[in-house]
Amino acid sequence: MNGHAYSIEIDQVSKRFGHGSEATLALDTVSLNIRTNEFFTLLGPSGCGKTTLLRMIAGFEEPTSGDIRLDGVSLTGKLPFQRPVNTVFQSYALFPHLTVEENVAFGLEMLGRDRAAVREAVTRMLALVKLSDYARRRPHQLSGGQQQRVALARALAPHPKVLLLDESLSALDLKLRKDMQVELKRLQRETGITFVFVTHDQEEALTMSDRIAVMGRGKLQQVGSPEEIYDRPVNRFVADFIGETSFLTAEARGRTLEFGAAGRLAEGALGTTAQGPVALAARPERLRLSEDGGLTGIVSEVVYRGADTLYLVTLADGQNCRVRHTNRLGARERAVTGDRVRIAAEPGAFQLLTGEAGHA
């Protein structure tokens, strides 16, 4: 522990590339605190500013305005090698002529550590990433996942205060990527180092993170735990980017929702109280096809996806809605395209969208 509740404090940071009328605003007055020893993810689509922010923490870019502090000390003007921070990039950048243990030792040797300390650290790191038996191999003799773990071991060996990971799982195939998600979380927990992970993959973010910052158009949209981001998105951007969502409009009467020709959802369908026209978001697993549901519609598409089936339903008022059911062995198909169906909702299934960005 360093005595600070926050490892990284990002204070009113903006970043412009270019000058005058040609300037591009990549980050727009972002303020964010990252706690000590947490797995924090910057999540968003391409061009949202997440990698720019990561590069500024690393020292590869300087803010146009604002400040970034590490353990309460400003990083302004400090070069990358002067910061107690390491970065793992998409390309692992291993030295092809060096063995695995030599790659891991490289950074420690550049820091002037004595030979015994380097050897001990390399042994510990290779055990941590489960590559002790591969110490004498060269990078071309390793799989993609193994190369990833060597890059992680090399970055972790000097025990930086912060480890930055820039889309570092994107080059792996799906199964290996899922395995490495679990491994990364384990490594963060066992080392106690603050991890800042950049990704556009919502599943990665939800799987690994203690907290997530959703970014869009250079701004911070919402910060919270995976559960908060998924269950209580503050605006349409977040609800649309994280998971599948139905966006609907209705007339609110307290916690009851009126959908005109499609019917009504009784007390409790809305997660809060409201009056008048509202914009809503609902996750498809919170809705269900029912014999006595409150909304009527026609199934326009059925998508079988192994573990579950997604029903696309056009409501009687013309709005489109998604309903997902878990598939169980021996269960009959609930509906087919063209069926007239009714839809029920769990209590609090519908979230009110305010349109306002979230805060750290």
Phi, psi and omega in degrees: 000147183252003180088350178255137176294329181248131175284314183235131174241118179254114192243104173053046184273128172235153178218122175247138172250133181090183185224154175059222183291344180271357184292143177244128179271105182275326178226134187239092173052061181268128173237132189198137175244130178250123187287154177295134176064033175245159173264106186246134182241133170263114188240136176171170181287170177303137177084008183276347179107359186294316180290324176301317179296318178299317181294330177287324175296321182287336182100007179277344174224153175250143177297146171289323174210163182092184185217150173238126181241142175241120185054037177083357182253130181296139177265359182303128177084352179277131178286161183308318184286349178269359182254139179281056187224139173236154183234137171248120184266175177302313174271128192288342174054042175282149177281115187294335183272355180256152175286173178302311182294327178290324176297316181292325182284340192305307183298322179295320179294322178295333178277357176082019178293147181288161190301318182294319180294321178296313182299317180295318181294319180297316179300316181294317182292318180294325175293320181298320181264010175061046179230023182303327183279358184247014188303325186266359180279161176256160186308323183290347178268005183248155172283171179301318179295323178291320177298320177302316182291328175295316178299321177295316180299318179296319181288328182276339187305318179285001183053064178294160176288330181223136172248125179257132182234115185257097179049040193283356177254358191293337182276354184269154176287168192303311184294318180294324179298318179295320177298317183290333175301315179294319180296317181299316179297320177298315181298318180297317182294319185284328181272336182071016180271144175290122177255132172240115189246131177253130178204158170256000186267110184297323181295318176303314182297314182294324184290319193257335198277145164283316174219158182230138169250115177272126182244148177201132178056039176078003182242157173278122183267317180197144175233133178179181175292162176306320180296317179296316182296318183284314187276332185227061177296140185274341181210174184295324180302310182294314181299324182284324184282327183262108175073185177269143185214143168261130177252121185225160172242150181203177174252121182268138173231083187072248177249014175258144182240129178256126181246029178060236184297339181280345179110203183220154172249125191287181183320126174103350180295326178271135184288354178215188176253145179203164177226135176093191183297135181224150171260132190233155171230141177218130175285141185297333179284349178271356177247158179210151171285134189216154176289332185230034181292168185272339183246145179247148179190182180237135180290121180261339180199145175236124183241109178276129184229030177083274182289335181211169176236133180256127177252123174265121187238130172266115182289162182296341177267007176094350179280155181256141186221146178249135178230129181241134177239137174289135179277130177240142183304126177087351180286142180282154177296134186284324183199161175233167181304132180097347179292143170274128186228167173240148184237130174249163183229145172294157173302132179073015183297328183262129178255138178281130178263121182269336184083359182264146177288152180276176182228155179288000000 
